[in-house]
Amino acid sequence: MSKVAVIGSGLVGATTAHTLALRGSCDEVVLLDSDREKAQAQAVDVAAAATLHRGMRVYSGSYAQLEGSQVVVVTAGMRQKSGESRGELFASNALVFREVIPQVLEVAPGAILLVATQPVDPLTELTTRLVGPHRARQVLGVGTVLETMQLRAAVAAHLEVSPEHVHGYVIGEQGDSALVVWSNLNVAGLPVEAFAAQRGKTWTAHDQALITDRVQRSNRRVVEGKGAISYSVGVAIARVIEAILRNTLVVLTVSAHDPHKGISYSLPRLVGSGGVAATIDPMLFSEEAFKLEVLLDSLKSTFEHV
């Protein structure tokens, strides 16, 4: 029996539970929230959808119901307000995590902890420090999994090819600072420039800039349009959960602690039943490597000033 716990039954938490039900990702989902009536209502709603699909058990409960969970997804916390910096948001949600994580560890010490609350990378680092070095491999954040999906979709649309043939990664940090690794991008085994030439498509610096903007700004535009991002991030979270539960050792750009850099950030990583099994260090152009170092310095500053 595979069991997933989702802490936080707001838009992201509920959408994650619903996505798991529709995809048949696990056998059991428990929803937790400080607002117990809301968690119960969301669980009833998702359970109805699960019954129509495959009969997954979905319910709400307290921390005691986390026992036996293989994965605990943390979506609890505040949304970023207009004009609020990521540092301010991190400070607010760090308080939530300092309360939540110890209670999770008490009931489900062997579970993989998947961070989905914003800002993901600093909160992944905080969670890693809260669990201690001997459990660090059990902590990961959803990272730039969604941005990587968006990159592949954008390149595929430009070149008129299925996204499954586009291989490339977005690393570093979620959102506006996300770093597209153009140096490693290939399509059907060919450098993207060669594939574009064979297809009679343009591949210019302007094309790259447009795709980079689409990747970096996509989530912000969704938030500006409807208040929050939910469906796409729910799929990204489910994708990571499935890799853990099924031990697929798939490469995903999740966030995790880098002991050499002293901070958590997103890189291509092998994800399996134990969490992060290995990190794949991409070969970067010198300009990309410089941008990544600047980004990491910013992440460290955000973390250390809270």
FENJOLIN-V329986 format. One record per pair of residues at least 12 apart in sequence whose C-alpha atoms are under 10 Angstrom apart, sorted by sequence separation. I is the first residue (numbers start at 0). J is the second residue. D is the distance in Angstrom with one decimal. If there is no record, write none. Layout:
I,J,D
I,J,D
This chain:
4,16,8.9
16,28,6.9
30,42,6.5
45,57,6.9
46,58,7.2
76,88,9.2
77,89,9.3
79,91,9.7
100,112,9.0
114,126,8.2
126,138,7.0
127,139,8.2
150,162,9.1
151,163,7.9
153,165,9.7
154,166,9.7
167,179,8.2
168,180,5.8
169,181,8.9
239,251,7.6
252,264,9.2
253,265,5.2
254,266,6.7
266,278,7.0
267,279,5.3
268,280,8.5
3,16,8.9
16,29,8.5
29,42,7.7
44,57,9.2
45,58,8.7
76,89,9.6
78,91,9.7
79,92,10.0
113,126,9.5
125,138,10.0
126,139,8.8
149,162,9.5
151,164,8.6
152,165,8.1
154,167,9.5
167,180,6.9
168,181,8.1
218,231,9.3
238,251,8.9
239,252,9.6
252,265,5.5
253,266,6.3
254,267,8.8
255,268,8.8
265,278,9.8
266,279,7.0
267,280,7.2
16,30,7.9
28,42,8.7
42,56,9.5
43,57,7.4
44,58,9.7
77,91,7.2
78,92,9.0
112,126,8.4
124,138,8.7
126,140,9.5
148,162,8.6
151,165,5.6
167,181,7.4
168,182,9.7
218,232,9.4
239,253,8.1
251,265,9.0
252,266,4.9
253,267,6.8
254,268,8.6
266,280,7.2
267,281,7.7
42,57,5.8
43,58,6.9
76,91,7.9
77,92,6.3
112,127,9.3
123,138,7.0
124,139,8.7
148,163,10.0
150,165,8.9
151,166,6.9
167,182,8.8
168,183,7.7
251,266,7.8
252,267,4.2
253,268,6.6
266,281,8.0
3,19,9.1
41,57,9.5
42,58,5.0
43,59,8.4
76,92,5.3
123,139,6.2
124,140,9.0
150,166,9.4
151,167,6.8
167,183,6.1
168,184,7.4
235,251,9.8
250,266,9.4
251,267,5.3
252,268,5.9
253,269,9.0
13,30,8.1
28,45,9.6
41,58,8.7
42,59,5.8
75,92,8.1
76,93,8.6
122,139,9.8
123,140,5.6
148,165,9.9
150,167,7.6
151,168,8.2
166,183,8.0
167,184,4.4
236,253,10.0
250,267,5.8
251,268,5.4
252,269,8.7
253,270,8.4
12,30,8.0
28,46,9.2
39,57,9.8
40,58,9.3
41,59,8.3
42,60,9.6
76,94,9.0
77,95,8.8
96,114,9.9
112,130,9.7
122,140,8.2
123,141,9.1
148,166,10.0
150,168,7.5
151,169,9.6
166,184,5.7
167,185,6.5
249,267,9.5
250,268,5.1
251,269,6.5
252,270,9.3
12,31,9.2
39,58,6.9
40,59,8.5
76,95,6.3
120,139,9.0
121,140,9.5
123,142,9.0
147,166,9.3
148,167,9.2
149,168,9.8
150,169,7.3
165,184,7.5
166,185,5.4
167,186,8.6
249,268,7.9
250,269,4.6
251,270,6.8
255,274,9.6
256,275,9.9
12,32,9.5
38,58,8.5
39,59,5.2
75,95,7.4
76,96,8.1
96,116,9.5
119,139,9.3
120,140,6.7
147,167,7.2
148,168,8.5
149,169,9.2
165,185,6.1
166,186,6.0
248,268,8.7
249,269,5.4
250,270,6.3
255,275,7.7
3,24,9.3
38,59,5.9
39,60,7.7
75,96,8.2
119,140,6.1
120,141,8.7
147,168,5.3
148,169,8.8
164,185,8.3
165,186,4.6
166,187,7.8
248,269,5.1
249,270,5.6
250,271,9.4
254,275,9.4
257,278,9.1
2,24,9.5
3,25,7.2
8,30,6.4
37,59,9.3
38,60,8.0
108,130,9.1
112,134,9.9
118,140,9.9
119,141,7.2
120,142,6.7
146,168,8.3
147,169,5.0
164,186,5.5
165,187,6.6
166,188,8.3
247,269,8.7
248,270,4.8
249,271,7.3
253,275,8.6
1,24,8.6
2,25,6.2
3,26,8.3
4,27,8.4
5,28,7.3
6,29,8.4
7,30,7.1
8,31,6.5
9,32,8.4
36,59,9.1
73,96,8.7
111,134,9.2
112,135,9.7
117,140,10.0
119,142,6.5
120,143,9.6
146,169,6.2
147,170,8.1
163,186,9.0
164,187,5.0
165,188,8.6
166,189,9.8
246,269,9.8
247,270,7.1
248,271,4.6
255,278,9.1
1,25,5.2
2,26,6.0
3,27,6.3
4,28,5.6
5,29,6.2
6,30,6.0
7,31,5.7
8,32,5.7
17,41,9.2
21,45,9.3
35,59,7.8
75,99,8.7
92,116,8.0
110,134,9.8
111,135,9.8
112,136,9.4
113,137,8.4
114,138,7.7
115,139,9.2
116,140,8.7
118,142,9.6
119,143,9.4
144,168,8.6
145,169,9.0
146,170,8.6
162,186,8.9
163,187,8.8
164,188,8.2
165,189,9.6
166,190,10.0
246,270,7.3
247,271,5.7
248,272,8.1
251,275,9.6
0,25,7.7
1,26,5.2
2,27,4.7
3,28,4.9
4,29,4.8
5,30,5.0
6,31,4.7
7,32,4.8
8,33,8.9
9,34,9.7
13,38,8.5
16,41,8.9
17,42,9.1
20,45,7.3
35,60,7.7
92,117,7.9
93,118,9.7
100,125,9.8
101,126,9.6
104,129,9.6
109,134,8.6
111,136,8.4
112,137,6.1
113,138,6.2
114,139,6.3
115,140,6.1
116,141,9.0
143,168,8.5
144,169,7.8
161,186,9.7
162,187,10.0
164,189,10.0
166,191,9.5
245,270,9.9
246,271,4.1
247,272,8.0
248,273,9.8
250,275,9.7
253,278,9.7
0,26,6.0
1,27,6.3
2,28,5.9
3,29,6.6
4,30,6.0
5,31,6.2
6,32,6.0
7,33,7.7
8,34,8.4
12,38,9.5
16,42,8.3
19,45,9.6
20,46,8.0
23,49,8.3
35,61,8.4
73,99,8.7
92,118,8.4
96,122,7.8
100,126,7.1
104,130,7.6
108,134,9.0
111,137,4.7
112,138,4.9
113,139,5.2
114,140,4.3
115,141,5.7
143,169,6.2
144,170,8.9
146,172,9.6
160,186,8.8
161,187,9.9
165,191,8.8
181,207,8.4
243,269,10.0
244,270,9.9
245,271,7.2
246,272,4.6
248,274,9.3
250,276,9.9
252,278,9.4
0,27,7.6
1,28,8.8
2,29,7.9
3,30,8.9
4,31,7.6
5,32,8.7
6,33,9.0
7,34,8.9
8,35,9.1
14,41,9.4
17,44,8.7
18,45,9.1
20,47,9.7
21,48,7.4
22,49,9.5
26,53,9.3
27,54,9.5
28,55,7.7
29,56,8.3
30,57,7.8
31,58,9.0
32,59,8.4
73,100,8.9
89,116,9.5
96,123,9.9
99,126,9.9
100,127,9.9
103,130,9.9
110,137,7.2
111,138,6.0
112,139,6.4
113,140,5.2
114,141,6.2
115,142,8.0
142,169,9.5
143,170,6.2
146,173,7.3
160,187,9.5
242,269,9.1
243,270,6.3
244,271,7.3
245,272,6.9
246,273,8.0
248,275,8.7
249,276,9.9
250,277,9.2
251,278,9.7
252,279,9.5
264,291,9.9
9,37,8.3
13,41,6.3
17,45,5.5
20,48,7.1
21,49,6.6
26,54,8.4
27,55,5.8
28,56,6.3
29,57,5.8
30,58,6.3
31,59,5.9
32,60,8.4
33,61,9.1
89,117,7.3
90,118,9.8
93,121,8.9
97,125,8.5
101,129,7.6
109,137,8.0
110,138,9.1
111,139,7.9
112,140,8.1
113,141,6.8
114,142,8.5
142,170,8.2
143,171,7.5
145,173,8.7
146,174,7.8
158,186,9.4
179,207,9.4
242,270,6.0
243,271,4.5
244,272,5.8
246,274,8.9
248,276,7.5
250,278,8.8
251,279,9.8
8,37,7.0
9,38,8.3
12,41,9.3
13,42,7.9
16,45,6.9
17,46,8.4
20,49,5.1
21,50,9.8
23,52,7.9
26,55,5.3
27,56,4.7
28,57,4.8
29,58,5.0
30,59,4.5
31,60,5.8
32,61,8.1
88,117,7.5
89,118,6.1
93,122,6.8
96,125,8.1
97,126,8.3
100,129,7.2
101,130,7.8
108,137,9.7
113,142,9.8
142,171,8.2
143,172,6.7
144,173,8.9
145,174,9.8
150,179,7.9
241,270,9.6
242,271,5.5
243,272,4.4
244,273,9.2
248,277,9.1
250,279,8.3
7,37,9.7
8,38,5.4
15,45,9.9
16,46,9.2
17,47,9.9
18,48,9.9
19,49,8.9
20,50,8.8
21,51,9.1
22,52,8.6
23,53,6.9
25,55,7.4
26,56,6.4
27,57,5.9
28,58,6.6
29,59,5.2
30,60,6.5
31,61,6.2
32,62,9.5
73,103,9.9
88,118,7.1
89,119,8.8
92,122,7.9
96,126,7.3
100,130,7.7
142,172,6.8
143,173,5.4
147,177,9.5
150,180,9.9
154,184,9.6
181,211,9.7
240,270,9.3
241,271,8.8
242,272,7.3
243,273,7.0
244,274,9.5
246,276,9.9
264,294,9.4
7,38,7.8
8,39,8.9
10,41,9.7
13,44,9.3
14,45,8.8
17,48,7.5
18,49,9.6
20,51,9.6
21,52,6.4
22,53,9.3
23,54,9.0
24,55,9.2
25,56,9.1
26,57,8.7
27,58,8.3
28,59,8.3
29,60,6.7
30,61,8.5
31,62,7.4
87,118,9.9
89,120,9.7
90,121,9.8
142,173,6.2
143,174,8.2
146,177,7.7
147,178,9.9
154,185,10.0
155,186,8.7
179,210,9.2
180,211,10.0
239,270,7.5
240,271,9.2
241,272,9.4
243,274,6.3
264,295,7.7
6,38,9.3
8,40,9.3
9,41,8.6
13,45,7.7
17,49,7.8
20,52,7.4
21,53,8.2
23,55,7.4
29,61,9.0
30,62,9.7
71,103,8.1
85,117,8.3
86,118,8.5
89,121,7.1
90,122,9.6
93,125,7.5
97,129,7.6
141,173,9.2
142,174,9.8
146,178,9.4
147,179,8.3
154,186,9.0
179,211,6.7
239,271,8.9
240,272,9.4
242,274,8.8
243,275,8.9
260,292,9.4
263,295,8.7
5,38,9.9
8,41,6.9
16,49,9.6
20,53,7.8
29,62,9.8
31,64,8.9
85,118,6.6
89,122,7.1
93,126,9.1
96,129,9.0
146,179,8.9
147,180,9.9
151,184,9.3
158,191,9.2
178,211,8.3
262,295,7.5
8,42,8.6
20,54,8.5
21,55,9.3
30,64,9.2
31,65,9.0
143,177,7.5
150,184,9.9
177,211,8.8
240,274,9.5
261,295,9.3
262,296,9.3
264,298,8.3
20,55,6.5
29,64,7.3
30,65,9.2
86,121,9.1
142,177,9.8
143,178,9.3
151,186,9.5
177,212,9.9
179,214,8.3
239,274,9.4
260,295,8.0
263,298,8.4
19,55,9.2
20,56,8.9
29,65,7.4
71,107,8.5
85,121,9.5
89,125,9.8
158,194,8.3
159,195,9.6
175,211,9.6
178,214,9.3
179,215,8.9
260,296,9.4
262,298,7.5
263,299,8.9
20,57,8.4
28,65,9.6
62,99,9.3
65,102,9.6
66,103,8.9
70,107,9.1
154,191,9.1
158,195,6.4
175,212,8.4
177,214,7.9
178,215,8.3
262,299,6.5
65,103,7.3
66,104,9.9
68,106,9.3
69,107,8.2
72,110,9.8
78,116,8.5
79,117,7.8
157,195,9.1
158,196,9.8
160,198,9.5
175,213,9.9
177,215,6.0
261,299,8.0
29,68,8.9
63,102,9.1
65,104,9.6
66,105,9.2
67,106,8.5
68,107,6.6
69,108,9.7
70,109,8.9
71,110,6.4
72,111,8.4
73,112,7.4
74,113,8.9
75,114,9.3
76,115,9.7
77,116,8.2
78,117,7.3
79,118,8.9
159,198,8.5
175,214,8.3
176,215,6.9
177,216,9.5
260,299,9.2
263,302,10.0
17,57,9.5
28,68,8.8
62,102,6.9
63,103,9.0
65,105,9.6
66,106,5.5
67,107,6.6
68,108,9.4
69,109,7.3
70,110,5.2
71,111,6.2
72,112,6.0
73,113,6.2
74,114,6.8
75,115,8.3
76,116,6.4
77,117,8.1
78,118,9.5
158,198,7.2
174,214,7.9
175,215,4.6
176,216,9.5
262,302,8.5
16,57,8.3
27,68,8.9
62,103,6.9
65,106,6.3
66,107,5.2
67,108,9.4
68,109,8.3
69,110,4.7
70,111,4.7
71,112,5.0
72,113,4.7
73,114,5.1
74,115,5.1
75,116,6.2
76,117,7.8
158,199,8.8
159,200,8.9
173,214,9.8
174,215,5.2
175,216,6.0
28,70,9.9
29,71,9.5
30,72,9.7
31,73,9.7
32,74,9.7
33,75,9.0
62,104,10.0
63,105,9.2
64,106,8.3
65,107,6.1
66,108,8.8
67,109,8.6
68,110,6.0
69,111,6.2
70,112,6.0
71,113,6.1
72,114,6.0
73,115,5.8
74,116,4.7
75,117,9.2
76,118,10.0
158,200,6.3
169,211,9.7
173,215,8.0
174,216,6.7
175,217,9.0
28,71,9.8
32,75,7.6
62,105,9.0
63,106,6.3
64,107,9.3
65,108,9.9
66,109,9.5
67,110,8.0
68,111,8.5
69,112,8.8
70,113,7.1
71,114,8.5
72,115,6.9
73,116,6.5
74,117,8.3
157,200,7.9
158,201,8.4
174,217,8.1
175,218,8.9
31,75,9.1
62,106,7.0
63,107,8.9
66,110,9.0
72,116,9.2
157,201,8.7
158,202,8.9
174,218,6.8
175,219,8.2
62,107,9.1
65,110,9.2
74,119,9.8
157,202,9.0
169,214,8.7
173,218,9.3
174,219,7.5
169,215,9.6
154,202,10.0
157,206,8.5
8,59,9.4
120,171,8.7
121,172,9.4
120,172,6.6
154,206,9.3
4,57,9.9
6,59,9.9
119,172,8.2
120,173,7.7
154,207,8.9
157,210,8.9
2,56,9.4
3,57,9.8
4,58,9.8
5,59,9.4
118,172,9.0
119,173,7.5
2,57,9.9
4,59,9.3
6,61,9.8
118,173,8.0
4,60,9.8
6,62,9.2
16,72,9.9
117,173,9.1
118,174,9.5
153,209,9.4
154,210,7.2
15,72,9.0
153,210,6.3
154,211,10.0
4,62,9.5
152,210,9.7
153,211,9.1
6,65,9.6
15,74,9.2
151,210,9.7
4,64,8.5
5,65,9.1
12,72,8.3
150,210,7.1
153,213,7.7
4,65,6.2
12,73,8.0
13,74,9.4
149,210,9.1
150,211,7.7
153,214,8.0
3,65,8.3
4,66,9.2
11,73,9.8
12,74,5.6
149,211,9.8
152,214,9.7
2,65,8.8
4,67,9.4
5,68,9.9
11,74,6.6
12,75,7.7
150,213,8.1
151,214,9.6
2,66,9.2
3,67,8.7
4,68,6.2
10,74,9.1
11,75,8.9
149,213,8.0
150,214,5.9
2,67,6.9
3,68,5.3
4,69,8.2
5,70,8.5
6,71,7.3
7,72,8.6
8,73,9.8
9,74,7.9
146,211,9.9
149,214,5.9
150,215,9.4
1,67,8.6
2,68,4.8
3,69,6.1
4,70,6.4
5,71,5.9
6,72,6.1
7,73,6.7
8,74,7.7
9,75,7.7
148,214,9.1
149,215,9.3
0,67,9.3
1,68,7.4
2,69,5.8
3,70,5.0
4,71,4.7
5,72,4.8
6,73,4.9
7,74,5.1
8,75,7.5
9,76,9.1
70,137,9.4
71,138,9.9
72,139,9.8
73,140,9.3
146,213,9.5
147,214,8.1
0,68,9.6
1,69,6.8
2,70,7.0
3,71,5.9
4,72,6.1
5,73,6.1
6,74,5.8
7,75,4.2
9,77,9.9
72,140,9.2
146,214,5.9
149,217,8.3
0,69,9.6
1,70,8.8
2,71,8.9
3,72,7.5
4,73,8.5
5,74,7.1
6,75,5.9
7,76,7.5
72,141,9.6
145,214,9.1
146,215,7.5
149,218,9.9
5,75,8.8
6,76,9.6
146,216,9.8
146,217,8.6
146,218,8.7
145,218,9.2
171,252,9.0
172,253,9.9
173,254,9.4
149,231,9.7
169,251,10.0
170,252,6.6
171,253,9.6
172,254,8.2
148,231,9.5
168,251,8.7
169,252,7.2
170,253,8.7
171,254,8.2
168,252,7.1
170,254,8.9
145,231,7.1
146,232,9.6
145,232,6.4
148,235,8.4
178,265,9.7
144,232,8.7
145,233,9.4
147,235,9.8
177,265,9.2
145,234,8.3
146,235,9.4
144,234,9.7
145,235,5.6
141,232,8.6
144,235,6.1
145,236,8.7
172,263,9.2
173,264,8.9
143,235,9.0
144,236,8.3
171,263,9.0
172,264,6.0
173,265,8.2
6,99,8.6
142,235,9.3
145,238,9.8
171,264,5.3
172,265,6.1
141,235,7.1
142,236,9.5
144,238,8.7
170,264,7.7
171,265,4.7
172,266,9.3
141,236,6.1
144,239,8.4
170,265,5.0
171,266,6.6
140,236,9.1
141,237,9.6
169,265,8.1
170,266,5.2
6,103,9.5
141,238,9.4
168,265,9.9
169,266,7.8
170,267,7.5
141,239,7.2
168,266,8.2
169,267,8.5
183,281,7.4
4,103,9.9
140,239,9.2
141,240,9.6
168,267,7.2
182,281,8.9
183,282,7.3
139,239,9.5
167,267,9.7
182,282,7.6
183,283,7.6
180,281,8.4
182,283,6.2
183,284,9.1
180,282,9.1
181,283,8.5
182,284,6.2
12,115,8.9
148,251,9.9
180,283,7.1
181,284,8.6
182,285,10.0
11,115,8.4
12,116,9.6
147,251,8.6
148,252,9.9
180,284,8.5
11,116,8.8
147,252,7.3
182,287,8.4
4,110,9.6
144,250,9.9
145,251,9.8
146,252,9.0
181,287,8.6
3,110,9.2
144,251,6.2
145,252,8.8
180,287,7.1
2,110,9.9
3,111,9.7
4,112,9.7
5,113,9.5
6,114,10.0
143,251,8.4
144,252,5.1
145,253,9.7
179,287,8.4
180,288,9.6
6,115,10.0
7,116,9.3
142,251,8.9
143,252,5.5
144,253,6.2
178,287,7.7
141,251,9.0
142,252,6.2
143,253,6.2
144,254,9.0
178,288,9.9
141,252,7.8
142,253,4.4
143,254,7.4
170,281,9.5
140,252,9.3
141,253,5.2
142,254,4.5
178,290,7.7
140,253,5.6
141,254,6.2
142,255,8.3
168,281,9.0
178,291,7.3
139,253,6.5
140,254,4.6
141,255,9.2
176,290,9.5
177,291,9.3
139,254,5.5
140,255,6.4
176,291,9.5
138,254,8.8
139,255,4.9
140,256,9.6
178,294,8.8
115,232,8.6
138,255,6.8
139,256,7.9
177,294,8.8
115,233,9.5
137,255,9.3
138,256,8.2
176,294,7.2
136,255,8.0
171,290,9.3
172,291,9.2
115,235,9.8
135,255,8.4
136,256,8.2
147,267,9.9
171,291,6.5
115,236,7.6
135,256,7.4
142,263,9.5
143,264,9.0
144,265,8.6
170,291,8.3
171,292,9.2
176,297,10.0
114,236,9.2
135,257,10.0
142,264,7.2
143,265,6.2
144,266,9.6
172,294,7.6
113,236,8.3
135,258,9.9
140,263,8.7
142,265,5.4
143,266,8.2
144,267,9.2
171,294,6.9
172,295,8.6
132,256,10.0
139,263,8.6
140,264,8.5
141,265,8.6
142,266,8.3
143,267,9.3
171,295,7.5
139,264,9.4
140,265,8.2
142,267,9.9
113,239,8.5
132,258,9.8
139,265,9.4
172,298,8.3
113,240,8.2
171,298,9.4
127,255,8.3
128,256,9.3
111,240,9.3
127,256,7.1
124,254,8.8
126,256,9.8
123,254,7.0
124,255,7.3
125,256,9.7
139,270,9.4
111,243,8.2
122,254,9.9
123,255,6.7
124,256,6.2
111,244,9.8
120,253,9.4
121,254,9.5
123,256,7.6
124,257,9.3
119,253,9.9
120,254,6.2
121,255,10.0
119,254,7.8
120,255,7.8
121,256,9.9
127,262,9.6
137,272,9.3
138,273,9.5
139,274,7.1
120,256,9.0
127,263,8.5
137,273,6.4
138,274,6.9
139,275,7.3
124,261,8.8
125,262,9.3
126,263,9.9
136,273,7.2
137,274,5.1
138,275,7.9
124,262,6.1
125,263,8.8
136,274,5.9
137,275,7.1
114,253,9.8
123,262,9.0
124,263,5.0
135,274,9.3
136,275,5.8
137,276,9.7
113,253,9.5
114,254,8.8
123,263,6.3
124,264,8.3
135,275,9.3
136,276,7.7
113,254,9.4
114,255,9.9
121,262,7.8
122,263,8.6
123,264,8.2
136,277,9.5
81,223,9.8
113,255,10.0
120,262,8.3
121,263,6.7
79,222,9.9
120,263,5.6
121,264,8.1
119,263,9.2
120,264,5.4
119,264,8.7
120,265,7.6
119,265,9.8
78,226,9.4
79,227,9.4
78,227,8.2
111,272,8.3
113,274,9.0
110,272,9.8
111,273,7.2
112,274,8.4
110,273,9.0
111,274,6.2
72,236,8.4
109,273,9.4
110,274,9.3
111,275,9.6
72,237,9.9
72,240,8.7
71,240,9.2
70,240,7.1
69,240,9.3
70,241,9.8
70,243,7.8
69,243,8.4
70,244,7.9
124,298,9.9
69,244,7.3
124,299,9.8
121,298,6.9
125,302,8.2
120,298,7.8
121,299,8.2
124,302,8.2
121,300,10.0
121,301,7.5
122,302,8.6
121,302,5.9
120,302,9.3
121,303,9.6
70,272,9.4
69,272,8.6
69,273,9.6
70,274,9.4
93,302,9.9
90,301,9.2
18,230,8.1
22,234,9.2
25,237,9.8
86,298,9.3
89,301,8.1
90,302,8.8
93,305,8.6
17,230,9.5
18,231,9.7
24,237,7.3
85,298,9.9
89,302,8.0
14,228,9.9
15,229,8.0
18,232,9.9
19,233,8.4
23,237,9.9
24,238,8.8
86,300,9.0
87,301,9.0
90,304,9.0
91,305,9.5
14,229,6.2
15,230,7.9
18,233,6.2
19,234,8.2
22,237,8.3
25,240,8.9
86,301,5.5
90,305,5.8
11,227,8.5
13,229,8.9
14,230,6.3
15,231,9.5
17,233,8.3
18,234,6.4
22,238,9.7
24,240,7.8
25,241,7.9
85,301,7.8
86,302,7.7
89,305,7.7
10,227,7.8
11,228,7.5
12,229,8.6
13,230,10.0
14,231,9.2
15,232,7.8
16,233,8.0
17,234,9.7
18,235,9.7
19,236,9.0
20,237,9.8
24,241,6.0
84,301,9.9
86,303,9.9
10,228,8.2
11,229,5.1
14,232,8.5
15,233,4.4
18,236,9.0
19,237,6.0
23,241,9.6
24,242,9.8
86,304,8.1
87,305,8.4
10,229,6.2
11,230,7.8
14,233,5.7
15,234,7.1
18,237,6.8
19,238,9.2
22,241,9.6
25,244,7.8
86,305,7.5
9,229,9.7
10,230,9.0
11,231,9.6
12,232,10.0
13,233,8.7
14,234,8.7
15,235,8.9
16,236,9.8
17,237,9.8
18,238,9.8
24,244,8.3
25,245,9.6
11,232,7.4
12,233,7.9
15,236,6.8
16,237,8.6
19,240,8.8
24,245,9.2
11,233,6.5
14,236,9.9
15,237,6.7
19,241,8.9
10,233,9.5
14,237,10.0
12,236,9.9
11,236,9.6
3,240,8.3
3,244,9.2
2,244,8.8
1,244,7.0
1,245,9.5
